[in-house]
Amino acid sequence: MLKLAVVGKDVSQSDSPAIHAFILGAWGKKCVYDKISVPPADFSRVAEALFSYDAFNVTIPFKGEIIPFLKELRGDARAFGAVNTVLTRERAGYNTDGDGFLAMLGGADVPVAGRTVLVLGAGGAGRSCIRKLATAGASVYVYEKDCERLYAAYREIGGFTPCEEVPLQPYDIAVNCTGVGMHDTVGRTPAVALADGTVEPAGEKLLSLVSVAADLIYVPAESEFLRIARRLGKRTVNGASMLFYQAYFGDCILCGRKPSLDEARSLWNKYREEHA
């Protein structure tokens, strides 16, 4: 019986317990999976207790804050400077968000190579998406209201155009990686500084320029960002499948399995049917 958990500022609505139980169950394994919500000011005090689990997942806003408690960053976690999966026995951090993000777009038939993409947010999740988009051949523009964070991400991962103001130009894809639109911000979109000198919530002015709007949020199923885009006749993609795919890749690490995108998509389709 594996003892697992997810930790974040507010994981009360997280689907992670059901998803990991489903994936591991398909492989003949059982788990208990706890949800641990922690105020940001308390994280350093409680972080050490997380290592009583066999493994744990990390979400907003602790994907960087967990790093000082680890002995090693592996794979994408090293490149992104953000962790979403921890193997406690080895105190090793991994990041499967980027792979989950690309699998989400691929499953929605949204091509990336050669496309122009606007990413809102350069935090842990944003960095993962930015890096994967750039390495997949996209031309990536990144807006982050915290300029220090924006340029720190540029120094660390590069491969994108940092924007203190969002250019008002066509984008094939716009991605909300800020987390604004869930929990206590439901019904809102992230505020953005636009190149015309205005600062306003991402809305019709910006989303009228995009072909596809994607949001890493999955609760609510349609964020305000996606609702506005849909009303404008744009294609929309929410983060439900990304959550599943990143969990699949993380469980492969935990169980020493070689990941298969075909298996991941088959499991996602079965999970979705059972939890419709």
Secondary structure, 3 states (H helix, E strand, C coil): CEEEEEEECCCCCCCHHHHHHHHHHHCCCCEEEEEEECCHHHHHHHHHHHHHCCEEEECCCCCCCCHHHCCEECCHHHHHCCCCEEECCCCEEECCHHHHHHHHHHHCCCCCCCCEEEEECCCHHHHHHHHHHHHCCCEEEEECCCHHHHHHHHHHHCCCEEECCECCCCEEEEEECCCCCCHHHCCCCCEEEECCCCEEECCHHHHCCEEEEEECCCCCCCCHHHHHHHHCCCEEECCHHHHHHHHHHHHHHHHCCCCCHHHHHHHHHHHHHHCC
